[in-house]
Amino acid sequence: MQLIEYPDAEMMMIDLANSLAGELENCLLKHDHASFAVPGGTTPGPIFDSLCAANLDWSRVHVTLTDERWVPPDHPRSNTRLVRERLLTDRAAAATMIPLYKEAEAPEDVLEDLEAGFAEELPISVMLLGMGADMHTASLFPGADKLGEALRTDRILLPMRAPGAEEPRITLTAQVLKGAMSRHIVITGDEKRTALEKARGLSPEEAPVAAVLPGATVHWARD
Ligand SMILES: O=C(O)[C@H](O)[C@@H](O)[C@H](O)[C@H](O)COP(=O)(O)O
């Protein structure tokens, strides 16, 4: 794992957006399309605000999520909504969104359909992940009902329910997260930095983010 520390979060978000755009551009030089997986939550919005203006052939970029909360796409907690509003605008409006949500009572009801849409996106070309102070990443939460399965399965997606998650989730599994050609983790604040250091000495069962740290670049700013 490589750790990059930035003087402040604003600079980190702009720098990281530039790096991600550069990696996508490189990938498009060699391949028909690039697949780009991003997290939801509160951290990545400013990255999206800058990245959406990047000058690259977005019509060949397939954007998807690392995980989704099981709420309709117009819900304030929907990661799909965040991506549509903050990333898929400006030049990036030409990108294609590969959905991680389909209207259904529960993720189990549409899991196979969503997986089928995903198969040709693998391996993910460029992946950005977030992390919680409880050491979860994507929706691999400590104590989640299917954490063990998500760490071992060769499936693409799994539903996930956890004490630390407000609603049911759907998440890319560990093998998909680990299989990305390039993997970045973005975190801010002292609490998450301490959690990251702690996770480095724990197993993925205790600290799920530990599963994706080898080979990842972690970007950190205090605030
Ligand atoms: O839907 C989500 O919640 C995520 O994709 C999740 O894995 C997120 O990256 C972390 O929870 C960090 O969230 P914050 O950026 O809000 O702290």
The ligand as an SDF file (V2000), in Angstrom:
LIG
                    3D

 17 16  0  0  0  0  0  0  0  0999 V2000
  -22.3730    4.1170    0.1740 O   0  0  0  0  0  0  0  0  0  0  0  0
  -21.4460    4.2320    0.9360 C   0  0  0  0  0  0  0  0  0  0  0  0
  -21.5860    4.5850    2.1130 O   0  0  0  0  0  0  0  0  0  0  0  0
  -20.0550    3.9290    0.4690 C   0  0  0  0  0  0  0  0  0  0  0  0
  -19.7590    3.6490   -0.7820 O   0  0  0  0  0  0  0  0  0  0  0  0
  -19.0980    3.6620    1.5650 C   0  0  0  0  0  0  0  0  0  0  0  0
  -18.2670    2.5700    1.4450 O   0  0  0  0  0  0  0  0  0  0  0  0
  -18.3300    4.9310    1.8190 C   0  0  0  0  0  0  0  0  0  0  0  0
  -17.2870    5.0770    0.9070 O   0  0  0  0  0  0  0  0  0  0  0  0
  -17.8120    4.9720    3.2340 C   0  0  0  0  0  0  0  0  0  0  0  0
  -18.8860    4.7380    4.0880 O   0  0  0  0  0  0  0  0  0  0  0  0
  -17.2270    6.3380    3.5700 C   0  0  0  0  0  0  0  0  0  0  0  0
  -18.2820    7.2330    3.5950 O   0  0  0  0  0  0  0  0  0  0  0  0
  -18.0790    8.7630    3.8370 P   0  0  0  0  0  0  0  0  0  0  0  0
  -17.3030    9.2700    2.6860 O   0  0  0  0  0  0  0  0  0  0  0  0
  -19.4750    9.3130    3.8880 O   0  0  0  0  0  0  0  0  0  0  0  0
  -17.3560    8.8860    5.1460 O   0  0  0  0  0  0  0  0  0  0  0  0
  1  2  2  0
  2  3  1  0
  2  4  1  0
  4  5  1  0
  4  6  1  0
  6  7  1  0
  6  8  1  0
  8  9  1  0
  8 10  1  0
 10 11  1  0
 10 12  1  0
 12 13  1  0
 13 14  1  0
 14 15  2  0
 14 16  1  0
 14 17  1  0
M  END
$$$$
